[in-house]
Amino acid sequence: MINRVALLSMILLLSLSTPVLAAEPGSGVIEGQLVNGTQGGSSVADQTVTLTSYLNAVEAGTTNAKTGTDGRFVFKGLSTSSGNSHRVKLKYQEADYSGEPFALTDNETTKSTILTVYDSTSSDGAVSVTTAFTIVAFGQDGLEVTEHLVFANDSDRAYIGSGEITSAGGKRTLKLPSLPTEATDLQYGGELVSGRVLPDFNGLFDTMAMLPGEKTAIYSYRVSVSSDSYKFVRKVDYPVASYSFLVQGENTRATSSRLAAGQIVDFQGIKFNILSADNIASGETIDIQLSGLSQAGNQTGSDTSGSNQQTILLVTLAVVLAAGGGAGFVYLLKKRNLQSVSLENNPEQLKQELLIEIAELDDDFESGKIKKETYSKLRAEMKSQLVELMQDSQEESGSG
């Protein structure tokens, strides 16, 4: 495995250092079709579809095409040489859509793709939260808090928000639980994009469209605490099917008028108190009173921020797994090196982690430790993340 990891790392480094070259024209063809997933939806004719081409993960140019009356489009004269990849993108009724990246070869000069779009709506009536967690641990500077929410759009329309276009490039869409006024060091993860989340006096707002299906939002922050107690108060903006509040420390006391106390759980030797509730209605207010913080904080030691970050992520993964994450999540939970994962989403760090994970995944599949269906799905997801990270970093460097 060491040789394979080294080889993958070398490929990554070479791709990052390769000069930007224009993609050579060739015999490649990409044909596709837009399909409207909204029942009785609008026409997908005469839409502008953009094909972005990459050479060694560096953007090499874009080409536009118009869809016909049946939503079909075609791009011709594309390079089939090694190192080329392509991604179809478009904006439909103010929502952004992007297909999976794929490559053409001399043995496979034509590829087809179907991209599903949806009619847009300014109403969030179909938006809910299926699962939410707040995880509180102790660090050197106070409380380290991680929020994990899984949003669901149960309609067949894309929720694009309402009001004016914001400075982030979209309207205000998903509302995120408000931050304490003393919160610092805000960081984003999951499917939140740092530059697309805005704070205001009502809390945090995402500005990306919420497509039908689910979207995971993770963010973390720190709260300085100078006394033995602290109170969390938050208003619920969407119906919540299941909510849990986890706070580190066997001697930490947590009470709430809305949440029921559960048993203390142990994650890798660190104990957490859990409060939880199901079926919380939109508009309700949740309050959690913490006490015994000084005693609990002293038990963690003086240098705990690194281990706490690892524990927070482990708890997040474990709770999602307990809620039905599936066989793939079981595998990732067992194999992922949590110590090196960071909510900062450092692109270079994540690239290296993904390369190692892909190599380990290949080894485990070859040795029969993982089934083909799970292997294929996980590898495709990891490869897609890796390509997207490399493309995004190039776009950022280009815009800078």
N, C-alpha and C positions, 0 to 999 in steps of 0.2 A: 504493500500500500504506500510505503514511503516513496518509492520511485514514481508511482502514479501521481501522488500529490505533487511531487517536485515537477513532474512533466506538466501537469495542469497549471501549476503556478508559473512555470516558464512560458507557457502559451499565453497566459494572461498578461504577463509582463511584456512579452513581445507585441501583443496586440495593442497594449497601451502606448508603446513607444513607436509603433509603425506610423510613418508620416501619412497625413491625410491625402488620399489620392482619389481622383474621380473614378467612379465605377465604369469599367469598360462596357460598351454596348455589346449585346450578344443575342442569343436565340431564345432567351428565357421569356416565358409568358406567365403572368398571374391574372387569372380570371376569377371574378367573384360576383356576389349578389348581396344586396341589402334586403333584409326581410324585416318587416314591421311586426314586432311581437305584441302589439296592442290590438285587441279585438276591434275590428272595424277601423283600424288606424289609417293615418294619412298616407298619401302616396310617397313612395321612395324614389320617384322619377326625378331626373334633373338635379340630383344631389352631387356636390363636389366631394370626391374621394381623393385623399392624398396618399401616395405610396412613398414612404421614406426608405431610402436604401442606405445600407451601411457596408463599409469595407473594413474588416477586422474590428467590428464594433464601433467604428467611427463614422459619423454621418457623412455620406458621400453625395447626397442630392435628394431632391424631392420631385415628384411628378404628379400632376393632377389629372383626373379623368371624371367625366360626367356619367351618371347612371342613366340607363335607358328607361323606357316605360315600365319594364318589369324589374327595375332595380339592378340590372346587371351592369358590370363594368369590366374593363380589361386593360392591362398594361403589357406592352410588348417591348422587345429589344432589350431585355434585361440580361445582365451578366450572369453566367453560370459558373464562373471561376471560383476557386476556393476562397473563403473568407467573406463572401458576400451574403447578406441577409436583408430581409425586407419586412416592413410592417405597414399594414393598412390602417389609416386613421381618418376620422371625419368628425364634424360637429353637426348634430342633427337636433333641431329645435332647442338650441342652447345647451345641449348635453354633449360631452366628449365621449367618443367611442374609439377603441383601439383593438385591433385584432392581435392574435398571437404572432410572434416573430417566426419566420421560416426562411429556408434557404433553397436555392435552385442549384442543380448540379448538371453535368453533362449527361448523366444517365436519367435525370428527371428534370426536364426543361420546362414543364408546365405544372402548375399547381392551382388548385381551386380553393376558394374560401367563402364562407357564408358569415356575414356579420349582422347580428340582430340588433335593431334599434327599436326605440319605443317613442310613442307620443309623449310629450312632456306635460307636466301639471305643476301648478304653483301651490297646490294643497298638500299638506303633510298628514292628511287624515288616515292614510294607510300605513304610516310609519309607526313602529313600535320598537321596544327593546326586548329581545328574547331572554338575554342573560346579561347581568351586570355584576361587577365585583369592585369593591374598594379594598385595597390591601395596604395596611399601615405598618411600617417597620421603623426601627430606631437607628439613626445615624449620628454622626458627631455633631451635626448642627441642628438636631431636632428630629422631626418626623419626616420620613420618606414615604410618599404616598403614590400609589399607582392605581389609576382608574382603567378598567377594562369593560367595554360595552360592545355587545353584538346587536347592531340595528337590523331591522327587517323591514323591507318594503313589500307588502303583500299584494300590491296592485300590479297591473300590467302597464304602468306608466312610470316615466322617469320623473322623480321629484327634483325640480330645478330651483326651488325657492321663490321668493317674491321680493319686490322692491327694486332698488337700483343695483346696477352692477358695481361690485366693490372693487377696491384697489387690488384685491387678490385675483381678479379676473372672472369672478362668478358672483351670483347672488347668494344671500345667506340661506343655507339649507339646514343641515342637521344642527340642533342645539345640543351642546355638551354640558354636563353638570358644571355649575359655576365654581370658580376657584375661591378659596379663602383669600381675604384681602392681603394677608401677609405671605402668600405663596410666592416662592422664587424658583429659579432653575427649571422652568417649564420645558419639557421635552415631549416629542410625539413619536408614536410607533403605530403598529398595525397598518391599516390602510389610510391613515391620516398623512397628509403631505404638509410639511412644516410651513411652507409659504402660502398654503391655501386655508389655514385656520386663523381666524381673527378673534381677538378679545374685545369685549366692550362691557358696559356697566351691567349687562344682563348675564354675562358669562362668556362662553366660547361658542363660536359658530364655525362650522365647516362651510366652504364655498364651492365644493364639488357636488355634482349631481348625485342623487341617491337612486341608482338603478334598481329595478325589481330584483329581489333576492336579499342577501345579507351583506353587511359591511362591518368589519371589526375596527373599533377605535380604541387605541391605547394611548394614554398620556400619563406623565409622572411629574411630580413637583415636590418641593420641600417646604416644610412649615417650621419656623423657629418657635420653640415652646420654652417659656421661662418658668412656668409653674408646674404643679403636680397634676393639673387637669387641662383638658381641651375639649371644645364642643364643635362637632361637625353639623352643619345645617345645610340642607339642599332641597330645592323644589324639583319635583319630578315633571319633566316636560312631555314625556311620552308614556303610554302604558308600559309597565315593566312586568314581564312574566315571572322573573326570578331575580332577586337581588341578595347579595351576601356582602357583609362587611367583616374583614379579617384584620385583627390587630395583634401585633407581636407581643408576647410576654404572658407567662402563666399567671402573674400577679397583677396584670393590667385589668382594670375593671371597665367594662363597656356596657352601657345601658341605653335603651331606646324605647320610646313610647309606641313605635311602629314595628320594630324588628324584634324577633324572638331570639333569646339566647340559645346557643347550641353547645355541644361539648367541645372541650379543648382538643385541638388536633396537633399532631407533631409532624413537622416536615424537616427531615435531616437534622433532628435534634433541637430544632427551634420550634417552640410552641406558639400557637395562635388561638386567640379567642374568636369565635364566629357568631355573628348575629345575622339573621336572614329573614326574608319574607317573600311571599309569592303574591302575584296579582295586585301590584301597586298601581293605582289609577293615576292618570295624568292630572296634574294640579296638586297632588298631595305633597306634603312637606315631611321630610325625614330628618330627625335629629338623633345624633349619637353623642352621648356624654362619656368621655374618657377620663379616668382617674388612676392614680397610682403610677403615673408616667415616670417620675424620678426613680422609683425603685426598679421598674422594669428596664429603664434605660441604663441603669448602673449594671444590671446583670448581663448586658450585651457586650461589655468591654469598651475600650476607648477607640479601637480601630475597627469599625464594623461596616463602613459604607460599602466596601466591595462585596463582602459576604451577604449583606442585606440585599444588594441589587440582584445577586444570584438567587437568593431565596425568594425574592419578590417574583422573579420570572418563573422559578420553579413552581411556586404556588399558583401563579396564573395558569401555567400549562396544566398542572395537575387538576385544577378545578374545572377547566374547560374539558379536560379528558373525562372527568367524572360526569360531566353533563352530556357526554355522548360524542366525543371528538372522533371516534372511529379508529380503525386499525392503523391507519397511517400516522395518526397522532400518537398512538402507543409507541410506535417505532421511533418517532422523532424524540419523544420524551425520554426514551431509554438511551438514544445515541447522541443527542445534541450536547455539545460542550457548553453548558450554560455559563460557565465562569467567564467565557470570552464574549458573551452576547451583551450588547449594550443598547439601551433605549435611545441612545443618541443616533443610531442608524448611520454610523460612520461608513461611507460607501466602500472605502478601501478595505476596512476590516471585514465588512460583510461579504465582499468578493472572495477574500481568502477563506472565510468560513464556509461559503457555499462550495468552493472548489474542494475543500477537504471533505465536506459532507457528500458530495457527488462521488468522490473516489471511494469513500467508505461504503456508500450505498451500492456501488458497483461490486465491491468485494463481497459484501453480504449477500447480494443476489447470486453471484457466481458460486458461493459456498452453500447456497440453499437456505440461508437464514431468513429470507423474506420472499413472499410470494410474488409472482410475476405481475399480477394486477396492481398490487401496492407499489412495487418497484417502478413500474412504468409511470404511474401517476405521480409519485414523489419526484422521480427524475425529471419529468417534464416540467413540474412546478419549479424545481430548483434551477433548471436550465433557463426557464423563462425569466426567473428573478435575476439570474446572473447577467443575461443579455440586457435586461432592462436597466440594471444598475450601471452597466458599462455604457449604455446609450445615454442614460440620464447624466452621468458624470461628464460625458463628452459635450452634451448640450449645454450644461452649466458652464464648462470651461470656454465654450464658444461664445456664450452670451456675455461672459466676463471680459 
